[in-house]
Amino acid sequence: MEHLTAREREVLNLVAQGKSSKEIAFDLGISFKTATCHRSRILNKLAAHNTAELLRAALQGGLIDIPRSGRNGDGLPDPLGRNIERVMEENRQFRQALREALDESGVLRSQLRGARKELRSASAELASLCETILQTARIRPN
């Protein structure tokens, strides 16, 4: 395991908090490309292929520590716990939006069926009216 620079350790801690490269770039005031470059170097140095392997190697190497109490050393909520709560809330909101969309699609299907019936009825009335006009004018259709 190669030595990580101070910046790479900073990036690693943000990765451990569940931050994306875009969020890391914003937090550190660096470009997205620089953030992804740091992340890539960390992956290489820790011989990891993905974020899960990266975090496992970092935990085993003592590079990061995830508090088990749900609070970090400062008594603040655990960032990982906050991320889990955020994802769960987003999931709940997504499911609610999906339920609402499904309900609305049911209403729209019902309205469409009604419109189809009205269109068939109007078509039949129009055909009947045309027939009546032709008969009244004593014009025979071709």
Order of alpha helices (4+ residues) and beta strands (2+ residues): alpha-alpha-alpha-alpha-alpha
